[in-house]
Amino acid sequence: MIDELVAVARATQQALSPLHKNLLFDSAANPGDLVMKGREAHLKIIKELICDGIRTQASGSVYLCGIPGTGKTSCVRCAIASLKAEHPEQKFTFIDLNAFKLTSPEKLYVELCRKCNLPSAPSTARAYFSGHVQEQVTGEHPYIVVFVDEIDCLINSSTVFIQLYDMTTSSKTHFFLIAASNKSQMPNEAHSKLISRMGVNRMLFNSYTADELQAIVQHRMHLSLKSRTPSQSTSTSTLAVIPTCSPGATLINIDASTAHNEFTVSLFSTQALHDVAVREAMCGGDSRKMLNVCAHSITIALEDQRHMERLRLQLSSSHHCNANIPQLVEERHLSQALRERNANQASASPVTLIVRNLPPTEKLILAIALSFSERSDAIPVTAIYTRYTIVCESYTEVVPKVSLTSFLRCVEHLMGMQLLLSSTSSSSRLPTALVIVEMCGTDKSVLTSNQDGTQCSLDDKCANMIASVFDRRV
């Protein structure tokens, strides 16, 4: 029985993975399962807009905006899957693109043509796609729905942006454009010509609340448990698994559909799941982070040998009508998953890994830039170089003195990696290291450790040198 519980937990863990959402949308046999918890109104509007476009064979567009993890992409894909399940008579072609993955904005039309089985030469791709969406909608040539995620990546190429939206306002074209961006203020920052073309159909995706995050997790678990077939469990099994329950709950609190089962196990504690949802809601309400924490907590619980042995004894020696319902994931497992997630974010971000592998010379430059940025927004290169020279006099065995030309080469290398950003058009000004400050926080240990987190190979000398910059010892 414990083996079946582990199998169910592993399947639920996969369903909780943010990467699994497309499989859930595509494989859901019941249209009633195609829902977006906390985004019911958004889902309804998107479906209505697409249906109106298909019915009238007219072009249109809608712009979705909100911070990452608020359900923009999931809502679109859920709407498409729901329309196909509810209205099989409405034929349309769905094209899903991410502008961030394009090597250049002009490649947008190349990808659109490729998805439509059209000639995709860069020089003629736009003309072919424009002609394609102007053709009469027929059975062999269905209506086209295009979803472009991260569309703010096209802002730098206003020509591509304008051309794309011009097609949605033409009476000759027959396709619907759904554009999504993580920048809620992107249209207001764009040129007035772009704003006018985006129209009035704009939808803001606010951060999820704690109750919505908890509902998302419970819905994922419900779909996973619902998808279990008799062949996936042993014929002699008397185990029932439910998503959540209150600590100390007994059979009287269990749904009647599980009453015939001899043993019942809940995956999570309702209160513990709510507490994690509250924390995530306060930190941006990102549903992907919430799902990752819950999925990882299942791994932690399954690897907790004492906990699993206790569960095995409970399942083999008592009936649930005489004992409290055991829980696979306890509050301490969720708390540990949160701690590990936060630690990994601080140590494994791309910027952190890049900084840790920098040579001591460039680490020192970054440290000096950071120390100056605490007092000023723009630091002259000459001031950085003067400070660099003074520090080198005290730590010549760690970082040798270099000429101004070599120093500027190091600065250019750091700017090329976007660790330093130019605040002016003149090369005589050095910006504050805003990227480093934002992604690494106030912990300067990233400048004094290697990729694996160990101390620099130069013993403690490099660490002392960096510390002296911030402590003003030199």
NUGUMAR-342770 format. One line per field, with one value per residue (C-alpha): residue in three letters; x, z, y. Coordinates in steps of 0.02 Angstrom, whole numbers, plus 32768, in hexadecimal, padded with zeros to 4 digits. Each point is the difference from the previous one (the first is absolute). Layout:
<sites>
r <- (ala_...)
xx <- (X_...)
zz <- (Z_...)
yy <- (Y_...)
</sites>
This chain:
<sites>
r <- (met_ile_asp_glu_leu_val_ala_val_ala_arg_ala_thr_gln_gln_ala_leu_ser_pro_leu_his_lys_asn_leu_leu_phe_asp_ser_ala_ala_asn_pro_gly_asp_leu_val_met_lys_gly_arg_glu_ala_his_leu_lys_ile_ile_lys_glu_leu_ile_cys_asp_gly_ile_arg_thr_gln_ala_ser_gly_ser_val_tyr_leu_cys_gly_ile_pro_gly_thr_gly_lys_thr_ser_cys_val_arg_cys_ala_ile_ala_ser_leu_lys_ala_glu_his_pro_glu_gln_lys_phe_thr_phe_ile_asp_leu_asn_ala_phe_lys_leu_thr_ser_pro_glu_lys_leu_tyr_val_glu_leu_cys_arg_lys_cys_asn_leu_pro_ser_ala_pro_ser_thr_ala_arg_ala_tyr_phe_ser_gly_his_val_gln_glu_gln_val_thr_gly_glu_his_pro_tyr_ile_val_val_phe_val_asp_glu_ile_asp_cys_leu_ile_asn_ser_ser_thr_val_phe_ile_gln_leu_tyr_asp_met_thr_thr_ser_ser_lys_thr_his_phe_phe_leu_ile_ala_ala_ser_asn_lys_ser_gln_met_pro_asn_glu_ala_his_ser_lys_leu_ile_ser_arg_met_gly_val_asn_arg_met_leu_phe_asn_ser_tyr_thr_ala_asp_glu_leu_gln_ala_ile_val_gln_his_arg_met_his_leu_ser_leu_lys_ser_arg_thr_pro_ser_gln_ser_thr_ser_thr_ser_thr_leu_ala_val_ile_pro_thr_cys_ser_pro_gly_ala_thr_leu_ile_asn_ile_asp_ala_ser_thr_ala_his_asn_glu_phe_thr_val_ser_leu_phe_ser_thr_gln_ala_leu_his_asp_val_ala_val_arg_glu_ala_met_cys_gly_gly_asp_ser_arg_lys_met_leu_asn_val_cys_ala_his_ser_ile_thr_ile_ala_leu_glu_asp_gln_arg_his_met_glu_arg_leu_arg_leu_gln_leu_ser_ser_ser_his_his_cys_asn_ala_asn_ile_pro_gln_leu_val_glu_glu_arg_his_leu_ser_gln_ala_leu_arg_glu_arg_asn_ala_asn_gln_ala_ser_ala_ser_pro_val_thr_leu_ile_val_arg_asn_leu_pro_pro_thr_glu_lys_leu_ile_leu_ala_ile_ala_leu_ser_phe_ser_glu_arg_ser_asp_ala_ile_pro_val_thr_ala_ile_tyr_thr_arg_tyr_thr_ile_val_cys_glu_ser_tyr_thr_glu_val_val_pro_lys_val_ser_leu_thr_ser_phe_leu_arg_cys_val_glu_his_leu_met_gly_met_gln_leu_leu_leu_ser_ser_thr_ser_ser_ser_ser_arg_leu_pro_thr_ala_leu_val_ile_val_glu_met_cys_gly_thr_asp_lys_ser_val_leu_thr_ser_asn_gln_asp_gly_thr_gln_cys_ser_leu_asp_asp_lys_cys_ala_asn_met_ile_ala_ser_val_phe_asp_arg_arg_val)
xx <- (8000_808F_8042_7F5A_8006_80AF_7FC5_7F6D_8073_8079_7F71_7FBD_80AD_800A_7F55_8039_8094_7FE3_8044_7F73_7F74_7FFC_7FE9_7F70_7FAA_801D_7FD1_7F69_7F70_7F7B_7FE8_7FCC_80B3_8040_7FF4_8076_7FF0_8000_7FF7_7F4F_7FCE_809D_7FE5_7F4B_802D_808D_7F8E_7F76_8078_8043_7F51_7FC5_8094_7FDF_7F45_8016_80A3_8043_80AB_801C_807A_8010_8094_8025_8076_803C_8099_8044_7F9F_7F54_7FB4_8008_8048_7F9E_7F5E_8018_802B_7F71_7F89_803A_7FEE_7F56_7FC1_8039_7FA8_7F5F_7FEE_804D_7F9D_8065_809A_8099_80BD_805C_80B4_8063_80A0_8076_8052_808C_803C_800F_80B1_7FBD_7F54_7FFD_8001_7F4D_7FBA_8076_7FB9_7F4D_801A_8054_7F6B_7F89_8067_802A_80A6_8066_808E_8025_7FF1_7F50_7FB8_7F99_7FB3_7FD1_7FB1_7FA3_7FB9_7FD5_7F93_7FA6_7FC3_7F4A_7FE2_7FD1_8008_80AD_8033_7FBE_8001_80A9_801D_80B1_8046_80A2_8047_8083_7FCA_805D_809C_7FBD_7FF6_80B2_7FC8_7F67_7FEF_7FDF_7F8B_7F9C_7FF4_7FBF_7F79_7FD2_7FC7_7F88_7FAA_7FEC_7F55_8056_8056_7FB9_8066_8002_809C_801C_8098_8046_8085_804A_8005_7F58_8038_8049_7F7A_800F_80BD_7FF1_7FEB_7F53_7FEF_8015_7F84_7F78_8015_7FF1_7F4A_7F96_8001_807E_7FFB_8066_8031_8018_8068_7FA9_7FB9_8024_7F56_8019_80AC_7FBA_7F71_807B_8063_7F64_7FBB_80A1_7FFC_7F48_8023_8093_7F9D_7F69_8068_802F_7FB7_7FDD_8094_8071_7FD8_8004_7F5D_8010_802A_7F8E_805E_7FAB_8069_7FB4_8054_7FF2_7FAF_8008_807D_7FB2_7F6C_7FA6_7F8D_7F6D_805A_8022_7F99_7F7A_804E_8093_7F99_800C_80BD_8052_8094_8009_809D_8006_808F_8007_7FC1_7F80_8047_80B6_7FD4_7FA5_8095_8074_7F82_7FFB_80BF_8004_7F72_8063_8099_7FAC_7F7A_8060_7FA1_8098_8063_7F6F_7FF3_80BC_8003_7F71_804E_80A9_7FAF_7FBE_80B3_8039_7F73_8023_80B9_7FD5_801D_7FBC_7F64_7FE1_801B_7F81_7F84_801E_7FDA_7F62_7FC2_8026_7FC1_7F69_7F60_7FE0_7F5A_8062_808F_8024_801C_80BC_8052_808A_8045_8009_801B_80BA_8016_7FB2_806A_809E_7FCE_7FEB_80AA_8059_7FAA_8035_80B3_8009_7FC0_8088_808D_7FD0_7FC4_805A_804B_8042_8056_804E_8041_804B_8067_8046_80BC_8032_8020_7F4E_7FB9_805B_7FBB_7F4F_801B_803D_7F6D_7F87_804F_7FF3_7F4E_7FC9_8027_7FEB_7FA0_8089_80B8_808C_8079_8090_7FBA_7FF0_80B1_8047_7FAE_803A_80B5_7FF8_7FBB_8084_808B_7FC5_7FDC_8086_800D_7F47_7FE3_808F_7FFB_7FC6_8006_7F65_7FF1_7FFD_7F89_7F88_8008_7FC3_7F75_7FCA_7FFD_7F8F_7F8E_7FFB_7FBA_7F85_8047_801F_7F8F_8032_7FA1_8032_8039_80AD_8080_803F_7F72_7FE7_7F51_7FCA_7FF9_7F43_7FF6_8074_7FAA_7F54_8029_807D_7FB5_8070_8065_80AE_803E_7FDF_809C_806D_7FCF_800F_7F74_7FEE_7FF2_80AD_807A_806C_809C_8069_7FE1_7FB2_8061_7F80_7F73_805C_8021_7F48_7FC9_8078_7FA9_7F58_8046_8064_809F_8062)
zz <- (8000_8024_7F51_7FB6_8067_7FBE_7F4E_8019_804E_7F6E_7F83_8063_8008_7F43_7FF2_8075_7F90_7FA5_7F62_8008_7FE2_7F43_8016_8076_7F82_7F6C_8052_8067_7FC2_805E_7FC7_80B2_8038_7F8D_807E_8040_80BB_8025_7F47_7FD6_7FC2_7F95_7FB4_7FD5_7FAA_7F9A_7FC5_7FD1_7F9D_7F9E_7FE1_7FBF_7F8A_7FBE_7FEB_7FA4_7FAA_802F_8047_80AF_8091_80BC_806C_80A1_8080_80AE_8060_7FE3_804B_7FFB_7F82_7F5A_7F98_805B_7FEA_7F43_7FEC_8070_7F99_7F5F_8047_8048_7F59_7FA4_807F_800E_7F4A_7F8E_7F6F_8009_7F9B_801B_7FFD_809F_7FF3_80A2_7FF9_8080_7FC3_807F_7FA6_7F58_7FCE_7FB5_7FF5_7F44_801E_8040_7F4F_7FD7_8092_7FD3_7F4D_803D_8071_7F6D_7F88_7F95_7FAF_8090_7FAC_806C_7F6D_7FD0_80A1_802E_7F52_8002_80AC_7FD7_7F64_8060_8082_7F76_7FAC_8019_8096_7FC7_8041_7FB5_8037_80B2_8069_8051_80B7_8026_80B1_8013_80B0_803F_7F76_8053_7FAE_7F5B_8041_7FC9_7F4E_7FF1_7F47_8024_808F_7F96_7F6C_806E_8050_7F5B_7FC7_8093_7FD2_7F47_7FBE_7F83_807E_8062_809B_80BA_805E_80B9_8044_80AE_8060_80AF_7FFD_8030_7FCD_7F58_7F92_805B_7FE7_7F47_7F73_7FE8_7F5A_805A_8087_7F84_7FA4_809B_8015_809C_8024_808C_8094_809F_805E_80B6_8078_8045_80AF_8082_7FE9_7F43_8010_8075_7F87_7F70_805E_8038_7F4E_7FBC_8084_7FDD_7F47_8026_8079_7F8E_7F6F_805F_7FAE_8053_7FA4_8057_80AB_8045_8003_80BA_802D_807A_7FFD_7FDA_7FE5_8010_7FD9_80AB_80A8_80A8_8081_806E_7F8C_8005_7F8A_8026_7FA3_7F65_7F62_7FF4_7F60_8065_808D_7FBB_800B_8098_8009_7FD2_7FF0_7FD7_7F9B_8059_809C_7FD2_807F_7FCD_7F49_802A_8063_7F6C_7F8B_8071_7FF9_7F43_7FEB_8066_7F90_7F58_7FF2_7F7F_7FE3_7FB6_809F_8068_7F95_8006_80BD_8011_7F84_8058_80AB_7FC2_7FD7_80AE_8052_7F9B_802F_80B9_8034_80B1_7FC1_7F7A_807C_8074_7F6F_7FD4_80B2_8004_7F5D_8034_80B2_800C_7FAA_7FDB_805C_80A0_7FE0_7FBB_7F46_7FE1_7F8F_7F84_7FFF_80A9_8027_8020_7F52_7FB0_806C_7FCD_7F48_8014_8055_7F7A_7F75_8049_8018_7F4D_7FBB_805C_7FCB_7F55_7FA1_7F5A_803E_809D_7F9D_7F89_808C_8060_7F69_7FDF_8018_809D_7F9B_7FC0_80A8_804F_7F7E_8023_80BB_7FEE_7F8D_807E_8090_7F9F_7FC9_80B6_7FFB_7F4A_7F66_7F82_8023_7F91_7FBE_8045_80B0_7FEF_7FBC_808C_8083_7FA5_8004_80BB_8027_7F93_8063_809B_7FA7_7F78_801A_7FD2_7F76_7FA2_7FC9_7F4E_7F87_7FDF_7F55_804A_8085_7F7D_7FA5_809E_8011_7F4B_8022_8097_7F9C_7F76_807E_803B_80B0_7FEC_7F9A_7FAD_804D_7F78_7F4C_8037_802C_808E_8071_8057_8038_80A2_8002_8009_7FB8_8086_808E_7FC9_7FE0_8089_8086_8087_8015_7FBC_801C_7F48_7FDB_8073_7FD4_7F70_7F9A_807C_8090_8047_802B_7F78_7FD1_803B_80B4_8065_7FAC_7F78_807E_8070_7F6D_7FCD_80B5_8013_7F72_8058_80AD_7FC1_804B_7F66)
yy <- (8000_8077_7FDC_8038_809F_8025_7FE3_8076_8082_7FF8_8016_8093_804B_7FFC_8052_808B_8029_80A6_7FAD_7F81_807E_7FE8_7F44_8020_8072_7F8C_7F5C_8036_7F95_8062_80B5_8028_7FE1_808A_808C_8087_8019_80BA_802B_7FCB_80AD_8012_7F53_8029_80A4_7FB3_7F74_807C_806D_7F6C_7FBC_80A9_8006_7F50_8021_80A6_7FCC_80AC_8029_803D_8003_7FFD_8033_7FA2_804B_7FD4_7FC9_7F4F_7F70_8052_7F87_805E_7F72_7F7A_8061_800C_7F47_7FCE_806C_7FAD_7F51_802B_8045_7F65_7F91_8065_8038_7F7C_8049_80A2_7FDA_806E_7FF4_8031_8040_8012_8069_804D_80A0_7FEC_7F63_8059_802D_80A3_8052_7FE4_7F43_800F_7FF3_7F72_7F9B_802E_7FC4_7F61_7FD9_801E_7F95_8098_802F_8049_805D_809B_8077_7FC6_7FB8_809A_800C_7F48_8008_80A1_7FB0_7F62_8058_805F_7F60_7FCF_7F90_7F51_7F4E_7FEB_80AF_8018_809D_8025_802A_803D_800B_8063_7FF6_807C_8078_8090_7FB6_8046_80B3_8024_7FDA_8070_7FD6_7F47_802F_807C_7F8A_7F74_806B_8051_7F54_7FF3_80A5_7FDB_7FCD_7F8C_7F8E_7F6E_7FDB_8027_8039_7FE0_805C_7FE9_8060_7FFD_80BE_8048_80AF_7FCD_8051_80A6_7FFF_7FD9_807B_804C_7FA5_7F5B_802D_802E_7F5B_7F95_8032_7FFF_7F45_7FFB_7F8C_8014_7F62_8030_7F98_7F66_800B_7F7B_7FAF_7FFA_7FB1_7F7C_7FDE_7FEA_7F7C_7FA5_8000_7FB6_7F77_7FDF_7FE6_7F8D_7F94_8000_7FBF_7F61_7F67_7F58_7FB5_807C_7FBA_7F4F_7FA1_7FDD_80B3_8059_80A5_80A5_809D_80AD_80A8_8056_7FF2_8057_7FBF_7F7C_7FE4_7F58_7FA4_8073_808C_7F99_800B_7F79_7FBD_7FBC_7FB7_7F4F_8004_7FB6_8078_80B9_806A_80BA_8047_80A9_8054_8085_807A_7FE3_8018_80A1_8041_7FE4_8053_8099_800D_7FF0_807E_807E_7FE4_8020_7F7B_7F99_7F5E_7FA9_801A_7FBF_7F63_7FE2_800C_7F84_7F87_8008_7FE6_7F59_7FCB_8036_7F9E_7F62_800A_8015_7F4B_8011_8056_7F7C_7F72_8051_800B_7F4A_7FCB_806A_7FB6_7F4D_8002_8073_802C_80B4_7FFC_7FE6_8079_80AA_800B_7FF9_8082_7FE0_80B2_8053_80B6_7FE6_7FB6_809A_8073_7FA4_800C_80BC_8013_7F9A_8061_80A7_7FC2_7FC0_80A5_805E_7F8C_7FBF_8099_801D_80A4_7FAD_7F77_807E_806F_7F6F_7FCE_80AE_801D_8060_809F_8009_7FCC_8091_8079_7FC2_8010_80B4_802B_7FB7_805E_80A4_7FDC_8008_80BA_8033_7FC7_8027_7FE5_8046_7F7E_8066_7FF2_7F43_7FF3_806C_7F94_7F62_803D_8024_7F53_7FAC_8054_7FA3_7F5B_7FF4_7F43_7FED_8080_8053_80B5_8019_8092_8069_7FAE_7F51_803B_8043_7F5A_7FA9_8080_7FE1_7F44_8019_8071_7F7F_7F83_8087_7FFA_80BA_806F_80A3_8091_807C_7FFD_8036_7F7A_806C_7FCF_7F5A_7FCE_7FB4_7F42_7FF9_7F51_7FBB_805D_7FC3_7F49_7FDF_806C_8049_7F60_8029_7F4D_7FDD_8068_7F98_7F4D_7F87_7FB1_7F71_807C_7FDC_8089_804A_7FA0_8094_7FCB_808C_808C_8022_7FFA_807A_8072_8005_8017_8091_805B_7FFB_801B_8098_7FB6_8033)
</sites>
